[in-house]
Amino acid sequence: MKVLSALAMVVLGSGLFFACSKNDEQPDTTPAVIVKLTKSNWKINSITRPKLGSPAGDSVISKACTSDDLIQVSIQGTYVFSDSTSKCDSTVFPYSKGSWKYDLTKDSLQLTTATTPAKNYKWKVLTLNDSVMKVQYIDSTVLTDKFTKTISFKH
């Protein structure tokens, strides 16, 4: 009888232990696109714009100094653009850090600079997978010469 009572106490005690244990883990509801975007740094692979006289073609306009530039997009909502060891003219990317948000309905990454005054940039995301990100935006740094740029990044 003592063995049966001891066994009942063990079963009852372990049932109470598991019933009272806390399950702090919440399911991760972060959209897959955000996980891919923030997973690691993105290195510039190329920058292009439509070829003059042949808009269906692209002209590569990346400079050698951009080949080691990185953008790090953090899950906390900030980004840092690093002009790595090969320094470029700051007009290539007139922003280096700030905040971001992702518009899931329009597949666009919206960057807001930490400069004063803050500037907003909207990148249309054409491709985003585990190894490649390709974005397109209208460059309007020279108001009389607005054109579309495409930036390809890789891990």
Residue pairs with C-beta under 8 A, 6 or more apart in sequence:
30 75
31 102
31 104
33 102
33 104
33 107
33 125
33 128
34 75
34 102
36 128
36 129
36 130
36 133
37 73
37 102
37 109
37 128
37 133
38 73
38 74
38 75
39 130
40 155
41 70
41 71
41 72
41 155
42 70
42 71
42 72
42 73
42 133
42 153
42 154
42 155
43 68
43 69
43 70
43 153
43 154
43 155
44 62
44 66
44 67
44 68
44 69
44 70
44 71
44 151
44 152
44 153
45 132
45 152
45 153
45 154
46 60
46 62
46 151
46 152
47 60
47 61
47 62
47 66
47 92
47 149
47 150
47 151
47 152
48 58
48 59
48 60
48 61
48 62
48 149
48 150
48 152
49 58
49 59
49 61
49 139
49 147
49 148
49 149
49 150
50 56
50 57
50 58
50 59
50 147
50 148
51 57
51 58
51 59
52 59
58 150
61 149
63 88
63 89
63 92
64 86
65 83
65 86
65 87
65 88
65 89
66 86
66 88
66 92
67 86
68 84
68 85
68 86
69 81
69 82
69 83
69 84
69 88
69 93
70 81
70 82
70 84
71 79
71 80
71 81
71 82
71 153
72 79
72 80
72 82
73 79
73 100
73 109
74 80
77 99
77 100
77 101
78 97
78 98
78 99
78 100
79 97
79 98
79 99
79 100
79 111
80 96
80 97
81 93
81 95
81 96
81 97
82 96
83 90
83 93
83 96
91 141
94 113
94 119
94 141
95 111
95 113
95 115
95 119
95 121
96 113
96 114
97 113
97 114
98 111
98 112
98 113
98 114
98 115
98 118
99 111
99 112
99 114
100 109
100 110
100 111
100 112
101 109
101 110
102 108
102 109
102 110
103 109
103 110
106 124
107 124
107 125
108 122
108 123
108 124
108 125
109 122
109 123
109 125
109 135
110 120
110 121
110 122
110 123
111 120
111 121
111 122
111 123
112 118
112 119
112 120
112 121
113 119
113 120
113 121
121 137
122 137
123 135
123 136
123 137
123 151
124 135
124 136
124 137
125 133
125 134
125 135
126 134
126 135
126 136
126 150
127 133
127 134
128 134
130 155
131 154
131 155
132 152
132 153
132 154
133 152
133 153
133 154
134 150
134 151
134 152
134 153
135 150
135 151
135 153
136 148
136 149
136 150
136 151
137 148
137 149
137 151
138 146
138 147
138 148
138 149
139 146
139 147
139 148
139 149
140 146
